[in-house]
Amino acid sequence: MAGKDEKPTVIVRRVKKVQGGGHHGGSWKVAYADFVTAMMAFFMVMWLVGALTTKQREAVSDYFKNPSPIAGASPAPAPGMNGPGGASNSMIKLGGTMDLPKGPGAEFTRTPGDPTEAQRREQEKQRLEALKKELEEAISKSQALEPFKDQLLLDLTPEGLRIQIVDKQNRAMFDLGSAQLMPYTSEILHEIARFVNRVPNRISLAGHTDTANYATRIGYSNWELSADRANAARRALLEGGMAAAKVVRVVGFGPAVPFDAANPLNPINRRISIVVMTKEAEDAALSRNQAMPSIAPPTAAAATSAQATTPAPAATPAPTAKPGG
């Protein structure tokens, strides 16, 4: 009977079922962490960009437009970028930005927000015309300049606004055969310095003489004299308050570029030329690979005006051993 009282042993086997994709999974946390990190980085960049100055933002923009370490070079576009269906290589139009170059060495294309080269030149021309008008009004009203208005010639050339201070019979701007400025010449240059400082353009100075021989010093000719006179004019402009950095070039042309070619001994050939230069003329003067700007005498209108106000010099025998212009 004992065998009948024994009960069978019950074995319970527990199996834990794991179902993927349940709310207890952790993969979504990784994706969320990546998203939060990206958003933090985005807002950090936006905060930094907002803290930059305008010049710093332009520098950053320029870097991304041309990331090549070599100035003027740019990486070639990836294949298919310019073909049908290819992605555009232009930056988002933010007004005033430029398209990225479309190949090695390609130049930037300006958007409508930027002034074109023609517009920039027109603005510069208007600025120089306004300066010319201001100088003409100042010459007519200034007690220091009005007596010498017929010796101050203003004209616009491809290189810029040219201001020429010329000699006149019995009223020279320098001592004869010397680079010493007359007192009234210094006053004229001091007045001109104030006006030159009003524009951002830089200047060049050139000295000219007549063809009279210079024989008072051995090895010292009209070429040295013209260069010394141009440099004396530069010093007078600086004394008048002109910024030293505005001077690009100081040269002497001797008698090589006469104002009155028909009469090489005319006092008007002895002159100082100050050119308020355009950007193109300045770049050409500073570049070793560019030809020097034209040094031709003034336009026909300026020459006619000067000849109308300057009496012809008295006939003199050919000079032999006297100080030059």
Buried (B, 14 or more C-beta within 10 A) or exposed (E): EEEEEEEEEEEEEEEEEEEEEEEEEEEEEEEEEEEEEEEEEEEEEEEEEEEEEEEEEEEEBEEEBBEEEEEEEBEEBEEEEEEEEEEEBEBEEEEEBBBBBBEEEBEBEBBEEBEEEEEEBEEBBEBBEEBBEEBEEBBEEBEEBEEBEBBBBBBBBEBBBBBBBBBBEEEBBBEEBBBEBEEBBBBBBBBBBEBBBEBEBBBBBBBBBBBBBBBEEEEBBBBBBBBBBBBBBBEBBBEBEBEEEBBBBBBBBBBEBBBBEEBBBBBBBBBBBBBBBBBBBBEBBEEEEEEEBEBEBBBEEBBEBBBEBBEEBEEEEEBEEEBBB
